[in-house]
Amino acid sequence: MGAFQIFPSIPICQTDLPLDWYQEEFRPYAEEYLALPDRLPETVFGWLDGYVRPACEHFGDALLLVAHYYMGGEIVKLVERYGGAVGDSYQLALKARDNPRKRVIVESAVHFMAEAIALLARDDQQVWITNPKAGCTMEMLAKDYMVLPVADQLIERYGEDLLVVAYMNTSGRIKQLAGRTGGAVCTSSNAGLVLRWALDQGRKVLFVPDEHLGRNAAHLLGIAPDRLALLGDPREGHHRIGETPGGLEELDHADILLWRSFCGVHTIFTPEMVRWHRQQGREVLVHPESRLEVAAVADGVGSTSYLWHRVMDAPPGSRFAIGTEGHFVRNACEQGAARAVEVVHLAEVPGFRQGGCGCATMSRNDPPHLAAMLDLLRRGDAPDINRVLPGDDVDELTMRRDRLSPAEREELTRDARIAMERMIQIAEAGAG
């Protein structure tokens, strides 16, 4: 059994999706799931066994199931129940590279994570996503048609002095931009290391897409606030580099240019929440996608892997308030309770009604999606829309896909892989 224990008496937390949210091939599985008498783990596991176990036997050691920490508790438990792996975006990105015998990789998370796995995969490895509509709101504000016109203007102005650092929460098309400019990818666990490396090149950095992660990483490196500049808001159609309060002069002066995107899950937290929980005797830990004013007063700031291990390694009697995605906190709460460690969500304060906020797009993956994906793969009838190739762009609402030509995909993979491998080198050097 993996890190997550099975609690047969605890109802599964994820809300059922409407039947019309499932692609046509998946609806028969959804109908069966919706007809189950309850959502208790033993009921769901019993139903899933009929589909997942035959697929596991069919593919044997060639199959790898993966899920992100932010997935609803049932998917996390299911993936581990069937021998899969759970991790943060950095750990998931390495799964294909580090497991060459796994030829069929099925991901229950969001599209950019599946694409990151595909970017590092070998030619004989296939990556599939259980729901192509599972996207990321932060990535949706940094689509290539938004970023590339601005990047072209910046390159025209600064030439080879500009270097792009692309957060993992971007498409392969943005990661390609990072590789093409001599930059790198980063994750929340290594953003500081990558940003320090980028600045040591003596070049101006375009940090895409999360302004809060970029600001927090810069703060930890001791970079003065006036050396950062915020680009125009893509939601308001600002795609000209001069459309900022300080204009071109502000951009010229800055060392780091921040793309204006954010995670709606992490920007609900406030310094007042931190202070309230500290008064209750809790240690406050937050994810670096939170606002700087929150991260600056928290007791600890780090990636989902950092937050998880802080709870798992804490001595009995420890008390934490954690500011991150709600499903993650609920999972940590369960596991903490088994260790006599208290965990609550940071937004659980008097007068605030959005406590326990979860990632709605991540939650588009559920048991019927997993059952359908594996059963259809076993039968050789898996829909091509669920196959993830580098460079794929999928509309999260319509599921319309724009797929690159083989030549374009080869070029994108080469450039994006350079940026990802550079991140790995920087992270491994920093860890050493």
Buried (B, 14 or more C-beta within 10 A) or exposed (E): EEEBEEBEEEEBBBEBBEEEBBBEBBBBBBEBBEEBEEBBBEBBBEBBBEBBEBBBEBBEEBBBBBBBBBBBBBBBBBBBBBEBBBBBBBBBBBBBBEBEEBBBBBBBBBBBBBBBBBBBBEEEBBBBBBBBBBBBBBBBBBBBEBBBEBBEBBBEBBEEEBBBBBBBBBBBBBBBBBBBBBBBBBBBBBBBBBBBBBBEEEBBBBBBBBBBBBBBBBBBBEBEEEEBBBBBEBEEEBBEBBBBEBEEEBBEEBBBBBBBBBBEBBBBBBBEBBEBBBEEEBBBBBBBBBBBEBBBBBBBBBBBBBBBEBBEEBEEEBBBBBBBBBBBBBBBBBBBEEBEBBBBBBBBBEEBEEBBBBBEBBBBBBBBBBBBBBBBBBEEEBBEBBBBBBBBBBEBEEBEBEBBEEEBBEBBBBBBBBBBBBBBEBBEEEEE
